[in-house]
């Protein structure tokens, strides 16, 4: 099953080889002094149509791909070593 996500910020990390990245409209939020991305609805619909036309065959296992973002895995692989390192400083 492919992922359809925004081609902006950290969302691209979750996009595996069979995913669809869709562009949006950049939006400056002056109150927060940062950029946001307004989704392009037509681009999302186009990506969904492409995924539908492709069917259910030959997709990389998306669940296996995103397992590296599981909370327990992120804690063990990233947070725990960092906490240990910082606690020794």
Secondary structure, 3 states (H helix, E strand, C coil): CCCEEECCHHHHHHCCCCCEEECEEEEEECCCCEEEEEECHHHHHHHHHHHHHHCCCCCCCHHHHHHHHCHHHHHHHHHHHHHHHHHHC
